[in-house]
Amino acid sequence: MANQGYSRRVVLQAALGGAAGLALGGPRRLLAAAGQGAVAPVTQRLADDLHVVTVPGVGNVLARTGSAGVILVDGASATTSAAVLQAVASLPGGGAVRTLFNTHWHPDQTGSNETLGKAGAQIIAQENTRLWLTTDVKWPWNGQTFMRLPKVAQPNKTFYTAGTLEPGVKYGYLPDCAHTDGDLYVHFEPQNVMAVGDVVSLQGWPTVDYITGGWIGGMVGATQRILAIANEQTRFVASRGPVLSYADVKTQASMYATIYERLSTMLNRGRGPSEAVAAKPTKEFDAQMGNPDEFVRRAFESLWAYLSPDA
Ligand SMILES: [Zn+2]
């Protein structure tokens, strides 16, 4: 997601303290990869050929190394792209990136598109994500505007439902419209690791980006869909926060179902976003997820966008 308020310290703690990280030997800081004034990416090994590269305060990148080149899921922000790509090149077996997936269009995920597109990499996205990257997007709730990407940075291979990059690397569309209307997952089957973008995260409330198709009902559907595609041994790499277990995603699915039900009830009673915020519909989750006010407001507005007959 494109967020400004998210604490770098929290993300770093998450990356360093995630249970999966400890179990797998913990992350390694690549101080050499830090540019002038930048925060160094942190890497975490999930398998010999699969690593998470985390840019504190920005997000996670998943890198599958191999003799034919690196497969990258997301590319962090434009300002941290160089440090990320340097960290990826420094991984065991690391090298040039041949394929980049965009889990969705947000700038914290698509910041390496231009560099890698110019280098001739394949950039794969769901077709809706490509379309958002060809147009300027403005968020009405804070006035933030995102400019379209130049042609060379736009996804050059799109799909509608699902695909197989190579045996053991499957990807697919999450059509529920959870975070945006172009969310995809990538499943690395031999390692049983699934990249799921901003559809789930147990560290910080997500932006419900209803301007580009996301909504709270879709977050319920997509988390349930992810569980159905995965199995109980799957590990999940979200755009932010620590590596998640199946149980973590299950918790997330039931949390969003609870919130969706509460907000729908308020909508049906004619309440508005400010009343929804005041009712604290996320109260039992706030200790884990942080201040919910912006999330609740966007989630409520997303119900208007989806459920109002004249929206
Ligand atoms: Zn996002």
Residues whose N, C-alpha, C, O or C-beta is under 5 A from the ligand:
A	BS01	ZN	M1 A2 H106 D198
